[in-house]
Every structure is written in structure tokens, then in C-alpha cells.
Amino acid sequence: MKKSLKLPQKLMLLGSGELGKEFTIAAQRLGNYVIAVDRYHNAPAMQVADESEVISMLSPDQLESIVQKHKPNFIIPEIEAIRTEKLIEFEQRGMIVIPTATATHYTMNRDRIRELAHQKLGIRTAKYGYATTLEELIEVSGKIGFPNVVKPVMSSSGKGQSVVESPEKIQTAWKYAIEGSRGDSQKLIVEEFIPFELEITLLTIKQWNAPTIFCPPIGHLQERGDYRESWQPAVLSEELLQEAQAIAQKITDALGGAGIFGVEFFITKDSVIFSELSPRPHDTGMVTLISQNINEFELHLRAVLDLPIPKIEQLGASASAVILANRNSNSIAFVGVQDALSEPDVDVRLFGKPNSRPGRRMGVTLAKGRNVQEARDKATTAVSKIKIVDQEDFDA
């Protein structure tokens, strides 16, 4: 499907978090017009967008209203909690949904994408099952075995995910997963625990009129399913890398459309196992803000607008680390940023979220080093120097 290269284009972003903010900045650098949509006021992308709307993206009527109001050239989902059936309707009416409405529908729920990968495409995954009640969770966990991983079929940034070591931990996992579920689903997925050596994200760029291309693999460290550190390049054999690329291309070809996909894999000593997929820039890919000549947000934009990507260049060992909140506050401030930035080849991104809660991602540090370990050490050291405080306490 050939797109016009006429700029500007009008882009509607459904979900306006930190990833959407960086995408908006990339879009506006090429003169595009962005409408940022989210469920709360002053979300990060809204702070830099041309216009913003606050709606429930689970409401088909509210989605219809803003699309009719703004008439965007492209509708670009950035989060999971969207009424995807409405996106399919938009596409049937001739609108462009990125990467496609069907792809968004598959990937907004872990059960759909897992079944596509495993049952339809024959891709190896961890063993899995589903539960919608505590009793079903107990039964499925027994069949999968322990330890296993329990998570909502719909969530973001690892919310609600936990490793269940024994039957005694099932009830706690149920409660945590339900609390972390997004949208209106209470369905959970139970997965076999894979004793992996490395977790990677393979940023896969599917283009309208050019071959699929890949960024160098990104290693990442997670806690309770949420990313804490990422680094690039991740070291794995050429054979395993080619296998991961083949799987990523197979599944993104099945989903169709154009844009960047964050395809996650477990890497064992001698195999590649598909984990998850996001049809948009990936949180672990924030490292590309310092590690590549074209970052993941610019790559997503170019793929969406059918602009050429002649070369992706990895700029050396690089890492990111997450700045987490440790308090509930509607009036936050950051101290220690000057100390964090005192080290060469270190940068900081503060997302501008209007409030905090314990464990909420508020920013990242970025670093380069002579090797990956040095880059990781610099990024985590920078995080340790930044503290989140209440604005009132600091002013006092």
C-alpha cells in the first residue's frame, strides 16, 4: 500500500505515555500534526502534542467522536486498553490504523497473540493455559507445574505479573494479576517458567514497500515483568540471532501493516523461544535514544509514513535504567539530576508524568560505555543519584 510522501500528516496517538511523547517529538521534527489521546489530563505526550483529548479508549462512542472531530490520516495505538473492535470498524471504513487494526486486536491481549504464534504459525512458546477464576488458576497452575508465571492477558509494563514458586503463592498471584489488569478483562495467562540465559527485544521494522529490517538485539532485565534495565547490543550467537529474526519476520508478516514491533524472546543455551510482541515502540527500546543513529521512535515514524530507512547504525555499547517513584504524590520534583549528568556519556529523560505512585516509571537514564557492563553501571549509578521528592517539601 503506497503512501504519499506529502508532509505534514495528521496523526492520532491513542495512549500518550512516555513512548508516545518520544514518538510525538519525532513526528513533529518532520512537521507532522499530532493529537494525543489518553484517559487522563496532561499525560506526557499531551505536553508536546498539537492537541489533546481525554476519553475512555474502551468506549466505542468516545473513539468515534474524536475520530470524527479530528479526521486523522493515521490512527496509532500506543497502549493496550483500547476497544480494538472499533479500530477494525475504522479500518473497514478506509482509515489507516497502525500497524493494522487486526494486528492491534491480536496483540492487545496476550491470549490472542500467543495462539497466533503457537497454534497458527507453529512458533515455539512456553507451555501456557488460561484462568478466569481462582479455582481455574489453581487447576491450570497444577497442570503447568511450578514455578510458573501468572499475568493478565491485558496489562502494560509488566503490571500484574509474578512468578509463582509453589501452590501456596497462587492466591497472592491471583490478587496481584487482577489488580494489574487493564481494560475490562479478568482473564489470566499461566506460563511455564523458562530458565533462560538472556531475554531480548528484537525491534522489527515492517515497511510498506521495502523489506523488513531489524535493530541489533536489546538485552533487558525485568522485575515482576516490568523492565528495569536494557542494553544494546545483546550478545548471542549469529545462529540464534538469525532464528530470532526469522520468527519475528514470520509473526509480523502474519500481522501485516507497517511500523516497528518489539518482539521479545527468551534465549536459552541453544534455542530461541517467543515470549511476547508489542506492535509499537518498546519500553526496553528507549536505549536507542542513545545507542543508534535512528532511534526506535523515528524508525516507527518512517515506517508509518513510508519514508526510507537506508541504514541503522549501532553506536556502541549503551544502556538504559529506569527511574522509579517510591511514593504517592500529586506534586513531585526531582533532585540530583545535576549529579547524574556529571558523568560523560550519560543522559536523562524525565517523562513529565503529573503524579507518582510507588513503582511508577518516571524517567530513564541513558549511558554509553567502553563495553556493555560499563554502560549499565553508568546508567544505574545515574539512577541512584536522582531522588523524587514532594514539591512542597522541597520548597520548604
Steps between C-alpha positions, in 0.01 A plus 500: 500500500680812378479809717541858386821665617318831539564652840357589742272211587246504782571225753267394782686331785283271715691491828732785596764366737876537482530294182232712338682815609821398322300396193324837499835681513625291207180569303514873559863521392367417154220753535214261568189587702432278803183455706589324827220298664496344845274432798652778715600864457858614442634158402861519375425510126232764553769738624661511156209419265306755294167400656381254763184315594405324825267203447448139597656310212286202596194699393416455130281811507777719638749361246252572222451855625866600498573332167210686340616823663865483389490276188860375534700353214635230732370349825795376707433296816761527777333300782303180553172624647319596179172373358670326209173397338445870431842524336400216267187695411707813428724298269201352319390859435831577330700648787860396563570335836864425587625238444154365417180475702525121493859511629394732780209270584730196519768665710288692747429165670772247580269206429435601139863561408610181676247294309598661170866424561464150640188353345485668158866569422662208683742724691646358819373665820496411867219263597196701602140494618227743606297574811208730572444394862726413793383139478601482132835660584567229759411229247701645210803569720500137607502387137776743396711426808709718728653746475273668248424854392155656551394821326189672367422447133472881479744720691785741436859526619486165679221602737343204675774253406664270755694176524312240703744271680249271672126433541501710817577812292211462253246713686747788532579475129127502415441818699806675356409406141141618530614830652747547212256414221404775257177536312197293594655153493569281804656223295848386604765303315719246679833421335773246550804663661789493253851483657643741243851640476387828345182689413514714188284742309545483125373827355350397167414767244233397252480734201224562246719467191839376616633189678464446873812611687627457856685698764787327681352294787431671834558312824281586794452435869148479642355491848143371535467528124595868481821619340770642725803506270570449132820493300613477141651301344398179674748222432367181344624269228439583137300178468262593783471859372400377155245266656351788701486720189326225302237456773449876534451536125260204487273641769513862381427389144190325636392820678563724199511877463800717575682631804739380767430188705671415828533121484617342826685168526643273766850389399621171645836338437391356168151629416279801441152506657240761407365690801293807410450767235408869503389663171670831581818639657609294799593625846831310494573674169540835678870413498495584127470868597875478560608179326394545135521757224121466455311426821199270521251789497647647183504152346132452585415835343698429184338160459150646554552783250682281246823700534829327417724340764828464314716397797462416868832553676569378853724756672672276754431348841203682654250453781187641661376475860162594643427775752219371722274689737488393862200705615151618424511867411318752280783749528838345422846639442833342413828571677846372410460535125810718483699226676367237262604709199851565631632176351602510130272317255203499738159651419168519683138497383235610751157413366295781653232276650271719712498270804681205647427176681741237631661314211381739228756564228585870507809520280806320368871554498699426184872426480779395269807305607806318371299181544147404597581447868654846529198654326262317736701606804495863390124492436415342837740730685328799341162367618631468857584872503147615406239526775129574470365735765178687570515850352359654818765338720777608266374862485477509878 
